[in-house]
Amino acid sequence: MKKIIVSMSILVLCCLTQSHADESAAFEQLIAKAEAEYALGFAYATGEGADIDYEKAMSWYVKAAEQGHGDACAGIGLLYREG
């Protein structure tokens, strides 16, 4: 009986660890995606690496901001302020 309980405990622990690892990986991918979207917005807003296009900059900033990217929120504010 002890062997069954120990085996079940190990199985549950492995499943919980894998689930946490999957969640961490998904979170890291979300952060990377938001950062890439912000970088595209910044490139279009400043002309660094792309031709200036404020509409595209706003579009990319909004996508990043929807995922909680703080600098993208600031970028949206700057675009509104500058007109």
MMTF fields as JSON, N, C-alpha, C and O atoms, coordinates in Angstrom:
{
  "mmtfVersion": "1.0.0",
  "mmtfProducer": "UNKNOWN",
  "numBonds": 331,
  "numAtoms": 332,
  "numGroups": 83,
  "numChains": 1,
  "numModels": 1,
  "chainsPerModel": [1],
  "groupsPerChain": [83],
  "chainIdList": ["A"],
  "bondAtomList": [4, 2, 8, 6, 12, 10, 16, 14, 20, 18, 24, 22, 28, 26, 32, 30, 36, 34, 40, 38, 44, 42, 48, 46, 52, 50, 56, 54, 60, 58, 64, 62, 68, 66, 72, 70, 76, 74, 80, 78, 84, 82, 88, 86, 92, 90, 96, 94, 100, 98, 104, 102, 108, 106, 112, 110, 116, 114, 120, 118, 124, 122, 128, 126, 132, 130, 136, 134, 140, 138, 144, 142, 148, 146, 152, 150, 156, 154, 160, 158, 164, 162, 168, 166, 172, 170, 176, 174, 180, 178, 184, 182, 188, 186, 192, 190, 196, 194, 200, 198, 204, 202, 208, 206, 212, 210, 216, 214, 220, 218, 224, 222, 228, 226, 232, 230, 236, 234, 240, 238, 244, 242, 248, 246, 252, 250, 256, 254, 260, 258, 264, 262, 268, 266, 272, 270, 276, 274, 280, 278, 284, 282, 288, 286, 292, 290, 296, 294, 300, 298, 304, 302, 308, 306, 312, 310, 316, 314, 320, 318, 324, 322, 328, 326],
  "bondOrderList": [1, 1, 1, 1, 1, 1, 1, 1, 1, 1, 1, 1, 1, 1, 1, 1, 1, 1, 1, 1, 1, 1, 1, 1, 1, 1, 1, 1, 1, 1, 1, 1, 1, 1, 1, 1, 1, 1, 1, 1, 1, 1, 1, 1, 1, 1, 1, 1, 1, 1, 1, 1, 1, 1, 1, 1, 1, 1, 1, 1, 1, 1, 1, 1, 1, 1, 1, 1, 1, 1, 1, 1, 1, 1, 1, 1, 1, 1, 1, 1, 1, 1],
  "groupList": [{"groupName": "MET", "atomNameList": ["N", "CA", "C", "O"], "elementList": ["N", "C", "C", "O"], "formalChargeList": [0, 0, 0, 0], "bondAtomList": [1, 0, 2, 1, 3, 2], "bondOrderList": [1, 1, 2], "singleLetterCode": "M", "chemCompType": "L-PEPTIDE LINKING"}, {"groupName": "LYS", "atomNameList": ["N", "CA", "C", "O"], "elementList": ["N", "C", "C", "O"], "formalChargeList": [0, 0, 0, 0], "bondAtomList": [1, 0, 2, 1, 3, 2], "bondOrderList": [1, 1, 2], "singleLetterCode": "K", "chemCompType": "L-PEPTIDE LINKING"}, {"groupName": "ILE", "atomNameList": ["N", "CA", "C", "O"], "elementList": ["N", "C", "C", "O"], "formalChargeList": [0, 0, 0, 0], "bondAtomList": [1, 0, 2, 1, 3, 2], "bondOrderList": [1, 1, 2], "singleLetterCode": "I", "chemCompType": "L-PEPTIDE LINKING"}, {"groupName": "VAL", "atomNameList": ["N", "CA", "C", "O"], "elementList": ["N", "C", "C", "O"], "formalChargeList": [0, 0, 0, 0], "bondAtomList": [1, 0, 2, 1, 3, 2], "bondOrderList": [1, 1, 2], "singleLetterCode": "V", "chemCompType": "L-PEPTIDE LINKING"}, {"groupName": "SER", "atomNameList": ["N", "CA", "C", "O"], "elementList": ["N", "C", "C", "O"], "formalChargeList": [0, 0, 0, 0], "bondAtomList": [1, 0, 2, 1, 3, 2], "bondOrderList": [1, 1, 2], "singleLetterCode": "S", "chemCompType": "L-PEPTIDE LINKING"}, {"groupName": "LEU", "atomNameList": ["N", "CA", "C", "O"], "elementList": ["N", "C", "C", "O"], "formalChargeList": [0, 0, 0, 0], "bondAtomList": [1, 0, 2, 1, 3, 2], "bondOrderList": [1, 1, 2], "singleLetterCode": "L", "chemCompType": "L-PEPTIDE LINKING"}, {"groupName": "CYS", "atomNameList": ["N", "CA", "C", "O"], "elementList": ["N", "C", "C", "O"], "formalChargeList": [0, 0, 0, 0], "bondAtomList": [1, 0, 2, 1, 3, 2], "bondOrderList": [1, 1, 2], "singleLetterCode": "C", "chemCompType": "L-PEPTIDE LINKING"}, {"groupName": "THR", "atomNameList": ["N", "CA", "C", "O"], "elementList": ["N", "C", "C", "O"], "formalChargeList": [0, 0, 0, 0], "bondAtomList": [1, 0, 2, 1, 3, 2], "bondOrderList": [1, 1, 2], "singleLetterCode": "T", "chemCompType": "L-PEPTIDE LINKING"}, {"groupName": "GLN", "atomNameList": ["N", "CA", "C", "O"], "elementList": ["N", "C", "C", "O"], "formalChargeList": [0, 0, 0, 0], "bondAtomList": [1, 0, 2, 1, 3, 2], "bondOrderList": [1, 1, 2], "singleLetterCode": "Q", "chemCompType": "L-PEPTIDE LINKING"}, {"groupName": "HIS", "atomNameList": ["N", "CA", "C", "O"], "elementList": ["N", "C", "C", "O"], "formalChargeList": [0, 0, 0, 0], "bondAtomList": [1, 0, 2, 1, 3, 2], "bondOrderList": [1, 1, 2], "singleLetterCode": "H", "chemCompType": "L-PEPTIDE LINKING"}, {"groupName": "ALA", "atomNameList": ["N", "CA", "C", "O"], "elementList": ["N", "C", "C", "O"], "formalChargeList": [0, 0, 0, 0], "bondAtomList": [1, 0, 2, 1, 3, 2], "bondOrderList": [1, 1, 2], "singleLetterCode": "A", "chemCompType": "L-PEPTIDE LINKING"}, {"groupName": "ASP", "atomNameList": ["N", "CA", "C", "O"], "elementList": ["N", "C", "C", "O"], "formalChargeList": [0, 0, 0, 0], "bondAtomList": [1, 0, 2, 1, 3, 2], "bondOrderList": [1, 1, 2], "singleLetterCode": "D", "chemCompType": "L-PEPTIDE LINKING"}, {"groupName": "GLU", "atomNameList": ["N", "CA", "C", "O"], "elementList": ["N", "C", "C", "O"], "formalChargeList": [0, 0, 0, 0], "bondAtomList": [1, 0, 2, 1, 3, 2], "bondOrderList": [1, 1, 2], "singleLetterCode": "E", "chemCompType": "L-PEPTIDE LINKING"}, {"groupName": "PHE", "atomNameList": ["N", "CA", "C", "O"], "elementList": ["N", "C", "C", "O"], "formalChargeList": [0, 0, 0, 0], "bondAtomList": [1, 0, 2, 1, 3, 2], "bondOrderList": [1, 1, 2], "singleLetterCode": "F", "chemCompType": "L-PEPTIDE LINKING"}, {"groupName": "TYR", "atomNameList": ["N", "CA", "C", "O"], "elementList": ["N", "C", "C", "O"], "formalChargeList": [0, 0, 0, 0], "bondAtomList": [1, 0, 2, 1, 3, 2], "bondOrderList": [1, 1, 2], "singleLetterCode": "Y", "chemCompType": "L-PEPTIDE LINKING"}, {"groupName": "GLY", "atomNameList": ["N", "CA", "C", "O"], "elementList": ["N", "C", "C", "O"], "formalChargeList": [0, 0, 0, 0], "bondAtomList": [1, 0, 2, 1, 3, 2], "bondOrderList": [1, 1, 2], "singleLetterCode": "G", "chemCompType": "PEPTIDE LINKING"}, {"groupName": "TRP", "atomNameList": ["N", "CA", "C", "O"], "elementList": ["N", "C", "C", "O"], "formalChargeList": [0, 0, 0, 0], "bondAtomList": [1, 0, 2, 1, 3, 2], "bondOrderList": [1, 1, 2], "singleLetterCode": "W", "chemCompType": "L-PEPTIDE LINKING"}, {"groupName": "ARG", "atomNameList": ["N", "CA", "C", "O"], "elementList": ["N", "C", "C", "O"], "formalChargeList": [0, 0, 0, 0], "bondAtomList": [1, 0, 2, 1, 3, 2], "bondOrderList": [1, 1, 2], "singleLetterCode": "R", "chemCompType": "L-PEPTIDE LINKING"}],
  "groupTypeList": [0, 1, 1, 2, 2, 3, 4, 0, 4, 2, 5, 3, 5, 6, 6, 5, 7, 8, 4, 9, 10, 11, 12, 4, 10, 10, 13, 12, 8, 5, 2, 10, 1, 10, 12, 10, 12, 14, 10, 5, 15, 13, 10, 14, 10, 7, 15, 12, 15, 10, 11, 2, 11, 14, 12, 1, 10, 0, 4, 16, 14, 3, 1, 10, 10, 12, 8, 15, 9, 15, 11, 10, 6, 10, 15, 2, 15, 5, 5, 14, 17, 12, 15],
  "groupIdList": [1, 2, 3, 4, 5, 6, 7, 8, 9, 10, 11, 12, 13, 14, 15, 16, 17, 18, 19, 20, 21, 22, 23, 24, 25, 26, 27, 28, 29, 30, 31, 32, 33, 34, 35, 36, 37, 38, 39, 40, 41, 42, 43, 44, 45, 46, 47, 48, 49, 50, 51, 52, 53, 54, 55, 56, 57, 58, 59, 60, 61, 62, 63, 64, 65, 66, 67, 68, 69, 70, 71, 72, 73, 74, 75, 76, 77, 78, 79, 80, 81, 82, 83],
  "secStructList": [7, 2, 2, 2, 2, 2, 2, 2, 2, 2, 2, 2, 2, 2, 2, 2, 2, 2, 2, 2, 2, 2, 2, 2, 2, 2, 2, 2, 2, 2, 2, 2, 2, 2, 2, 2, 2, 2, 2, 2, 2, 2, 2, 2, 2, 2, 7, 1, 1, 1, 7, 7, 7, 2, 2, 2, 2, 2, 2, 2, 2, 2, 2, 2, 2, 6, 6, 6, 7, 2, 2, 2, 2, 2, 2, 2, 2, 2, 2, 2, 2, 2, 7],
  "xCoordList": [0.824, 0.0, 0.864, 0.549, 1.977, 2.866, 3.459, 3.61, 3.798, 4.376, 3.395, 3.793, 2.134, 1.108, 0.97, 0.889, 0.945, 0.816, 2.035, 1.887, 3.222, 4.444, 4.444, 4.785, 4.067, 4.026, 3.032, 3.323, 1.872, 0.853, 1.33, 1.086, 1.993, 2.515, 3.544, 3.536, 4.422, 5.444, 4.771, 5.162, 3.781, 3.06, 2.378, 2.473, 1.705, 1.037, 2.053, 1.832, 3.155, 4.202, 4.771, 4.991, 5.009, 5.523, 4.521, 4.911, 3.251, 2.225, 2.138, 2.015, 2.199, 2.14, 3.365, 3.249, 4.516, 5.743, 5.679, 6.059, 5.205, 5.091, 4.093, 4.346, 2.974, 1.968, 2.549, 2.311, 3.3, 3.925, 4.944, 5.041, 5.702, 6.696, 6.009, 6.49, 4.888, 4.133, 3.607, 3.664, 3.094, 2.582, 3.706, 3.514, 4.862, 6.0, 6.448, 6.746, 6.497, 6.905, 5.901, 6.288, 4.618, 3.587, 3.692, 3.539, 3.95, 4.097, 5.306, 5.231, 6.418, 7.626, 7.38, 7.883, 6.617, 6.302, 5.424, 5.596, 4.491, 3.616, 4.422, 4.184, 5.362, 6.219, 7.055, 7.188, 7.614, 8.432, 7.599, 8.076, 6.361, 5.48, 5.176, 5.248, 4.842, 4.542, 5.766, 5.639, 6.934, 8.169, 8.435, 8.853, 8.197, 8.387, 7.397, 7.755, 6.157, 5.148, 5.515, 5.364, 5.991, 6.442, 7.602, 7.63, 8.555, 9.722, 9.299, 9.86, 8.322, 7.816, 7.162, 7.377, 6.366, 5.739, 6.782, 6.652, 7.809, 8.88, 9.599, 9.912, 9.859, 10.542, 9.72, 10.26, 8.421, 7.567, 7.4, 7.264, 7.409, 7.224, 8.458, 8.342, 9.624, 10.869, 11.626, 12.509, 11.297, 12.032, 13.329, 14.137, 13.54, 14.749, 14.497, 13.906, 14.947, 14.779, 13.573, 13.369, 12.778, 11.601, 11.253, 11.644, 10.524, 10.037, 8.999, 8.231, 8.978, 8.01, 6.599, 6.275, 5.774, 4.366, 3.615, 3.595, 3.003, 2.366, 1.157, 0.87, 0.447, -0.696, -0.23, -0.823, 0.833, 1.372, 1.964, 1.824, 2.625, 3.186, 2.08, 2.22, 0.993, -0.13, -0.686, -0.972, -0.837, -1.379, -0.528, -1.06, 0.792, 1.678, 1.744, 1.793, 1.746, 1.736, 0.471, 0.542, -0.665, -1.926, -1.883, -2.319, -1.36, -1.266, -0.399, -0.741, 0.719, 1.602, 0.96, 1.055, 0.307, -0.325, -1.449, -1.654, -2.169, -3.242, -2.713, -3.469, -1.425, -0.797, -0.063, 0.661, -0.255, 0.302, 1.684, 2.352, 2.135, 3.471, 3.419, 2.778, 4.088, 4.038, 4.615, 4.04, 5.743, 6.34, 5.443, 5.421, 4.706, 3.772, 2.651, 2.216, 2.193, 1.178, 1.711, 1.001, 2.962, 3.586, 3.724, 3.521, 4.064, 4.18, 2.866, 2.842, 1.775, 0.442, 0.198, -0.281, 0.53, 0.361, 1.176, 0.691, 2.409, 3.255, 2.697, 2.727, 2.188, 1.608, 0.393, 0.214, -0.439, -1.594, -1.149, -1.71, -0.148, 0.341, 0.918, 0.701, 1.656, 2.294, 1.329, 1.621, 0.174, -0.851, -0.675, -1.459],
  "yCoordList": [-1.193, 0.0, 1.251, 2.225, 1.23, 2.387, 2.658, 3.815, 1.602, 1.77, 2.472, 3.317, 2.127, 2.734, 4.225, 5.061, 4.546, 5.939, 6.751, 7.868, 6.204, 6.898, 7.075, 8.146, 6.041, 6.12, 7.169, 7.932, 7.213, 8.2, 9.606, 10.533, 9.777, 11.084, 11.584, 12.756, 10.696, 11.066, 11.437, 12.411, 10.679, 10.955, 12.329, 13.108, 12.618, 13.912, 15.04, 16.066, 14.867, 15.884, 16.148, 17.303, 15.111, 15.272, 16.023, 16.882, 15.708, 16.389, 17.864, 18.715, 18.172, 19.569, 20.342, 21.491, 19.727, 20.379, 20.649, 21.733, 19.688, 19.869, 20.975, 21.799, 21.011, 22.044, 23.423, 24.363, 23.55, 24.828, 25.219, 26.39, 24.25, 24.535, 24.999, 25.915, 24.371, 24.775, 26.195, 26.982, 26.529, 27.874, 28.898, 29.989, 28.569, 29.481, 29.718, 30.852, 28.674, 28.801, 29.648, 30.48, 29.438, 30.223, 31.695, 32.572, 31.968, 33.343, 34.006, 35.16, 33.281, 33.823, 34.117, 35.112, 33.267, 33.501, 34.737, 35.512, 34.92, 36.092, 37.37, 38.362, 37.352, 38.515, 38.793, 39.946, 37.759, 37.93, 38.491, 39.332, 38.03, 38.515, 39.988, 40.771, 40.378, 41.781, 42.649, 43.76, 42.164, 42.923, 43.109, 44.187, 42.072, 42.172, 43.152, 43.936, 43.108, 44.044, 45.482, 46.391, 45.679, 47.012, 47.474, 48.626, 46.585, 46.944, 47.374, 48.319, 46.69, 47.089, 48.465, 49.305, 48.694, 50.007, 51.098, 52.171, 50.822, 51.802, 52.096, 53.249, 51.057, 51.233, 52.127, 53.033, 51.874, 52.696, 54.119, 55.068, 54.27, 55.593, 56.47, 57.687, 55.869, 56.645, 56.62, 57.449, 55.688, 55.556, 54.795, 54.762, 54.187, 53.386, 51.958, 51.153, 51.653, 50.314, 50.174, 49.112, 51.213, 51.191, 52.632, 53.571, 52.786, 54.126, 54.549, 53.72, 55.822, 56.31, 56.117, 56.521, 55.486, 55.256, 55.22, 54.199, 56.34, 56.463, 55.551, 55.102, 55.273, 54.36, 52.944, 52.28, 52.488, 51.161, 51.151, 50.169, 52.241, 52.33, 52.174, 51.414, 52.893, 52.818, 51.398, 50.878, 50.776, 49.423, 48.446, 47.649, 48.505, 47.603, 47.946, 47.051, 49.236, 49.631, 49.12, 48.631, 49.229, 48.771, 47.266, 46.8, 46.508, 45.048, 44.713, 43.837, 45.416, 45.161, 45.633, 44.958, 46.789, 47.34, 46.44, 46.321, 45.814, 44.898, 43.72, 43.06, 43.45, 42.368, 42.894, 42.153, 44.183, 44.748, 45.347, 45.569, 45.615, 46.187, 47.685, 48.459, 48.08, 49.459, 50.48, 51.554, 50.162, 51.105, 51.316, 52.404, 50.287, 50.433, 51.4, 52.201, 51.329, 52.28, 53.706, 54.625, 53.881, 55.2, 55.639, 56.811, 54.717, 55.034, 55.506, 56.425, 54.894, 55.324, 56.758, 57.597, 57.019, 58.371, 59.398, 60.494, 59.05, 59.979, 60.23, 61.36, 59.184, 59.377, 60.297, 61.156, 60.127, 61.02, 62.444, 63.397, 62.589, 63.923, 64.664, 65.864, 63.928, 64.548, 64.763, 65.501, 64.099, 64.309, 63.416, 63.467],
  "zCoordList": [0.0, 0.0, 0.0, -0.684, 0.78, 0.819, -0.558, -0.948, -1.302, -2.624, -3.56, -4.362, -3.458, -4.305, -3.971, -4.871, -2.702, -2.275, -2.721, -3.216, -2.549, -2.967, -4.485, -4.987, -5.204, -6.666, -7.138, -8.059, -6.519, -6.877, -6.55, -7.322, -5.437, -5.042, -6.046, -6.423, -6.474, -7.465, -8.785, -9.427, -9.185, -10.429, -10.374, -11.322, -9.287, -9.131, -9.136, -9.779, -8.436, -8.383, -9.776, -10.142, -10.544, -11.91, -12.785, -13.576, -12.648, -13.444, -13.077, -13.958, -11.796, -11.358, -11.83, -12.256, -11.759, -12.214, -13.702, -14.146, -14.486, -15.939, -16.25, -17.129, -15.554, -15.778, -15.498, -16.257, -14.424, -14.076, -15.133, -15.5, -15.625, -16.663, -17.947, -18.615, -18.291, -19.481, -19.33, -20.275, -18.147, -17.899, -17.964, -18.501, -17.43, -17.469, -18.903, -19.28, -19.695, -21.096, -21.87, -22.691, -21.611, -22.292, -21.908, -22.759, -20.64, -20.17, -20.823, -21.244, -20.907, -21.538, -23.017, -23.539, -23.693, -25.101, -25.253, -26.194, -24.337, -24.378, -24.191, -24.88, -23.272, -23.045, -24.287, -24.697, -24.884, -26.083, -27.23, -27.992, -27.355, -28.412, -28.205, -29.152, -26.992, -26.702, -26.951, -27.465, -26.599, -26.812, -28.306, -28.728, -29.106, -30.555, -31.166, -32.045, -30.704, -31.21, -30.849, -31.666, -29.64, -29.229, -30.109, -30.543, -30.372, -31.18, -32.587, -33.142, -33.158, -34.471, -34.401, -35.276, -33.366, -33.194, -33.06, -33.65, -32.287, -32.08, -33.39, -33.686, -34.173, -35.463, -36.386, -37.021, -36.459, -37.317, -36.761, -37.534, -35.472, -34.868, -35.008, -35.156, -34.965, -34.95, -36.265, -36.486, -37.135, -38.379, -38.234, -39.162, -37.09, -36.864, -37.335, -36.615, -38.543, -39.086, -39.996, -40.585, -40.123, -41.004, -41.364, -40.671, -42.44, -42.777, -41.739, -41.25, -41.41, -40.427, -40.97, -42.087, -40.14, -40.473, -39.144, -38.456, -38.798, -37.482, -37.317, -36.207, -38.403, -38.298, -37.953, -37.103, -38.618, -38.301, -36.896, -36.167, -36.517, -35.167, -34.128, -33.17, -34.322, -33.374, -33.324, -32.245, -34.479, -34.526, -33.719, -32.946, -33.896, -33.171, -31.691, -30.848, -31.371, -29.958, -29.259, -28.132, -29.914, -29.313, -29.057, -28.004, -30.017, -29.823, -28.608, -27.813, -28.475, -27.327, -26.028, -25.004, -26.069, -24.866, -24.367, -23.159, -25.27, -24.871, -24.08, -23.366, -24.199, -23.447, -22.219, -21.555, -21.92, -20.699, -20.835, -19.825, -22.041, -22.243, -21.915, -22.626, -20.851, -20.356, -21.322, -21.498, -21.953, -22.894, -24.108, -24.683, -24.499, -25.609, -25.233, -26.061, -24.008, -23.537, -23.609, -24.018, -23.21, -23.285, -24.743, -25.059, -25.617, -27.036, -27.612, -28.43, -27.198, -27.644, -27.182, -27.944, -25.94, -25.412, -26.177, -26.46, -26.512, -27.275, -28.666, -29.153, -29.308, -30.636, -30.561, -31.424, -29.542, -29.375, -29.088, -29.63, -28.243, -27.862, -29.07, -29.24, -29.903, -31.054, -32.221, -33.163, -32.135, -33.153, -34.302, -35.249]
}
